[in-house]
Amino acid sequence: MKKTVLRNYVKLIATMGVNVRKDQDVIINAELEQPEFVYMVAEECYKAGARKVTVDFDYQPLTKLAVKYQSLETLSKTEKWQKTKLQHQVDTLPARIYLISEDPDGLSGIDQEKYSRAMGAKRKVVKPFRDKMDNKYQWCIAAVPGAKWAKKLFPNERTSVAMEKLWEAILAASRATDDPIAAWKQHNEDLAKRCDYLNSLGIEKLQYKSSNGTDFTVGLMPESKFAGGGEYTLGGDYYNPNIPSEEVFTSPDKNTAEGIVYSSKPLSYNGELIENFSIRFEKGKAVEVTAEKNVDLLKKMISMDEGAAYLGECALIAYDSPINNLGITFCNTLFDENASCHLALGRGFMECIKDYDKYTMEECKKMGLNDSIMHEDFMIGSEDLSIVAYTRDGKKVQIFEKGNWAF
């Protein structure tokens, strides 16, 4: 991929993405796949005024070794130095950039029972630190190609060709091919207008129907609001948490989901793919799941804690989206969730509550906001999906028709 194009993408991540403040620390999390690109991102963050840039590398084969050889007790433990590191982040609020490139099936074959229990234990320790930082710092998830990920998407190509094709797909999906900054400013304006319209309706519940069997309703809290595109921290810093992002989303009342939804794309969870699955809800809770592949993993996912079986997000994305129109199933949640409508199990978003800065998390939970150690998106959008909004003043408004926005 041409360096000039990559530099535009790098600038998008550092400026429109995390929008690094002068003298702010930055943490970059990345796989080992693209060290040169990581270098470029770090350099751009310094040019934007970063005081210090720290890079934390991940490597799936090392995770597999850890799961294989460490005891459950060791694998589950958060060391004292790790807690100190988390507290330092609470105190300093560094911007965070996540550059994802992992193999969607990269942890296939591990002891998922052991790994799920260990991750659950660690997330319980990490969550209070994350809660203290929530909405106070800028963060951005973006992607770069990984060799095994690329070969999974383009199996008939040489690795070098597959990598180039994945670069092209990532950059196209991320609106990063021509003038990324201008493209994202316009895109954020469009998403903001859609949010304003939806928030003006006073929606009480949403009804989803599709010929694949989805027949589902979910209620919204009176305090719920839709958000999308760029966001503001409580300190007033504007940033874009996901590159790409096509969604307009809200957090529902956790106790109101009823009916069944069918997945429209695979879900990569704990390094393995869950495929062709359905989830049935009663009184907000996922009470029955099916899957053609990895149903036990899906069951483990919804039992991570009490909130894992309840919804934390309803996201609206046109089926005729730039990502979906690429004709690629990325097997990566960042892209597939932005290809068409999705829901998320687990933690809801405080920022999806009106005047959320005036409430504590406990007060938001009493309103109906779900809380959990996890948040996992799964895709349900289809070409004939219908979504109807029922408003609090008794109106019925078509929001989606034939998979796309009806307004």
MOWODA-V971320 format. One record per residue. N is the residue number from 1. RES is the residue in three letters. PSI is psi as a letter, one per 40 degrees, with the letter a starting at -180 (none if undefined). Layout:
BEGIN
{{N,RES,PSI} {N,RES,PSI}}
END
This chain:
BEGIN
{{1,MET,h} {2,LYS,h} {3,LYS,d} {4,THR,d} {5,VAL,d} {6,LEU,d} {7,ARG,d} {8,ASN,d} {9,TYR,d} {10,VAL,d} {11,LYS,d} {12,LEU,d} {13,ILE,d} {14,ALA,d} {15,THR,c} {16,MET,d} {17,GLY,c} {18,VAL,e} {19,ASN,g} {20,VAL,h} {21,ARG,i} {22,LYS,h} {23,ASP,e} {24,GLN,i} {25,ASP,i} {26,VAL,h} {27,ILE,h} {28,ILE,h} {29,ASN,h} {30,ALA,i} {31,GLU,i} {32,LEU,e} {33,GLU,d} {34,GLN,g} {35,PRO,d} {36,GLU,d} {37,PHE,d} {38,VAL,d} {39,TYR,d} {40,MET,d} {41,VAL,d} {42,ALA,d} {43,GLU,d} {44,GLU,d} {45,CYS,d} {46,TYR,d} {47,LYS,d} {48,ALA,e} {49,GLY,e} {50,ALA,h} {51,ARG,d} {52,LYS,h} {53,VAL,h} {54,THR,h} {55,VAL,h} {56,ASP,h} {57,PHE,i} {58,ASP,i} {59,TYR,h} {60,GLN,d} {61,PRO,d} {62,LEU,d} {63,THR,d} {64,LYS,d} {65,LEU,d} {66,ALA,d} {67,VAL,d} {68,LYS,d} {69,TYR,d} {70,GLN,i} {71,SER,i} {72,LEU,d} {73,GLU,d} {74,THR,d} {75,LEU,d} {76,SER,e} {77,LYS,h} {78,THR,h} {79,GLU,i} {80,LYS,d} {81,TRP,d} {82,GLN,d} {83,LYS,d} {84,THR,d} {85,LYS,d} {86,LEU,d} {87,GLN,d} {88,HIS,d} {89,GLN,d} {90,VAL,d} {91,ASP,d} {92,THR,e} {93,LEU,g} {94,PRO,i} {95,ALA,i} {96,ARG,h} {97,ILE,h} {98,TYR,h} {99,LEU,h} {100,ILE,i} {101,SER,e} {102,GLU,i} {103,ASP,h} {104,PRO,d} {105,ASP,f} {106,GLY,e} {107,LEU,e} {108,SER,h} {109,GLY,e} {110,ILE,i} {111,ASP,g} {112,GLN,d} {113,GLU,d} {114,LYS,d} {115,TYR,d} {116,SER,d} {117,ARG,d} {118,ALA,d} {119,MET,d} {120,GLY,d} {121,ALA,d} {122,LYS,d} {123,ARG,d} {124,LYS,d} {125,VAL,d} {126,VAL,d} {127,LYS,d} {128,PRO,d} {129,PHE,d} {130,ARG,d} {131,ASP,d} {132,LYS,d} {133,MET,e} {134,ASP,h} {135,ASN,e} {136,LYS,e} {137,TYR,i} {138,GLN,i} {139,TRP,i} {140,CYS,h} {141,ILE,h} {142,ALA,i} {143,ALA,i} {144,VAL,i} {145,PRO,i} {146,GLY,i} {147,ALA,d} {148,LYS,d} {149,TRP,d} {150,ALA,d} {151,LYS,d} {152,LYS,d} {153,LEU,d} {154,PHE,g} {155,PRO,d} {156,ASN,e} {157,GLU,i} {158,ARG,i} {159,THR,d} {160,SER,d} {161,VAL,d} {162,ALA,d} {163,MET,d} {164,GLU,d} {165,LYS,d} {166,LEU,d} {167,TRP,d} {168,GLU,d} {169,ALA,d} {170,ILE,d} {171,LEU,d} {172,ALA,d} {173,ALA,d} {174,SER,e} {175,ARG,f} {176,ALA,f} {177,THR,d} {178,ASP,c} {179,ASP,g} {180,PRO,d} {181,ILE,d} {182,ALA,d} {183,ALA,d} {184,TRP,d} {185,LYS,d} {186,GLN,d} {187,HIS,d} {188,ASN,d} {189,GLU,d} {190,ASP,d} {191,LEU,d} {192,ALA,d} {193,LYS,d} {194,ARG,d} {195,CYS,d} {196,ASP,d} {197,TYR,d} {198,LEU,d} {199,ASN,d} {200,SER,e} {201,LEU,d} {202,GLY,f} {203,ILE,h} {204,GLU,d} {205,LYS,i} {206,LEU,h} {207,GLN,h} {208,TYR,h} {209,LYS,h} {210,SER,i} {211,SER,e} {212,ASN,e} {213,GLY,e} {214,THR,h} {215,ASP,h} {216,PHE,h} {217,THR,i} {218,VAL,h} {219,GLY,i} {220,LEU,i} {221,MET,i} {222,PRO,d} {223,GLU,e} {224,SER,i} {225,LYS,i} {226,PHE,i} {227,ALA,i} {228,GLY,i} {229,GLY,b} {230,GLY,i} {231,GLU,i} {232,TYR,h} {233,THR,i} {234,LEU,d} {235,GLY,e} {236,GLY,e} {237,ASP,h} {238,TYR,h} {239,TYR,i} {240,ASN,h} {241,PRO,d} {242,ASN,h} {243,ILE,h} {244,PRO,i} {245,SER,h} {246,GLU,e} {247,GLU,i} {248,VAL,h} {249,PHE,i} {250,THR,i} {251,SER,h} {252,PRO,i} {253,ASP,h} {254,LYS,d} {255,ASN,e} {256,THR,e} {257,ALA,h} {258,GLU,h} {259,GLY,a} {260,ILE,i} {261,VAL,i} {262,TYR,h} {263,SER,i} {264,SER,e} {265,LYS,i} {266,PRO,i} {267,LEU,h} {268,SER,h} {269,TYR,h} {270,ASN,f} {271,GLY,e} {272,GLU,i} {273,LEU,h} {274,ILE,h} {275,GLU,i} {276,ASN,g} {277,PHE,i} {278,SER,i} {279,ILE,h} {280,ARG,h} {281,PHE,i} {282,GLU,h} {283,LYS,f} {284,GLY,e} {285,LYS,i} {286,ALA,h} {287,VAL,e} {288,GLU,h} {289,VAL,i} {290,THR,i} {291,ALA,i} {292,GLU,d} {293,LYS,h} {294,ASN,f} {295,VAL,d} {296,ASP,d} {297,LEU,d} {298,LEU,d} {299,LYS,d} {300,LYS,d} {301,MET,d} {302,ILE,e} {303,SER,e} {304,MET,d} {305,ASP,a} {306,GLU,d} {307,GLY,e} {308,ALA,e} {309,ALA,e} {310,TYR,i} {311,LEU,i} {312,GLY,e} {313,GLU,i} {314,CYS,h} {315,ALA,h} {316,LEU,h} {317,ILE,h} {318,ALA,h} {319,TYR,d} {320,ASP,f} {321,SER,i} {322,PRO,d} {323,ILE,d} {324,ASN,d} {325,ASN,e} {326,LEU,e} {327,GLY,f} {328,ILE,h} {329,THR,h} {330,PHE,e} {331,CYS,f} {332,ASN,h} {333,THR,d} {334,LEU,d} {335,PHE,d} {336,ASP,d} {337,GLU,d} {338,ASN,e} {339,ALA,d} {340,SER,i} {341,CYS,i} {342,HIS,i} {343,LEU,i} {344,ALA,h} {345,LEU,i} {346,GLY,a} {347,ARG,h} {348,GLY,i} {349,PHE,h} {350,MET,d} {351,GLU,e} {352,CYS,e} {353,ILE,h} {354,LYS,h} {355,ASP,f} {356,TYR,d} {357,ASP,e} {358,LYS,e} {359,TYR,i} {360,THR,i} {361,MET,d} {362,GLU,d} {363,GLU,d} {364,CYS,d} {365,LYS,d} {366,LYS,d} {367,MET,d} {368,GLY,e} {369,LEU,h} {370,ASN,i} {371,ASP,i} {372,SER,i} {373,ILE,e} {374,MET,i} {375,HIS,h} {376,GLU,h} {377,ASP,i} {378,PHE,i} {379,MET,h} {380,ILE,e} {381,GLY,h} {382,SER,i} {383,GLU,e} {384,ASP,e} {385,LEU,h} {386,SER,h} {387,ILE,h} {388,VAL,h} {389,ALA,h} {390,TYR,h} {391,THR,i} {392,ARG,e} {393,ASP,e} {394,GLY,e} {395,LYS,i} {396,LYS,h} {397,VAL,h} {398,GLN,h} {399,ILE,d} {400,PHE,i} {401,GLU,h} {402,LYS,f} {403,GLY,e} {404,ASN,i} {405,TRP,h} {406,ALA,e} {407,PHE,none}}
END
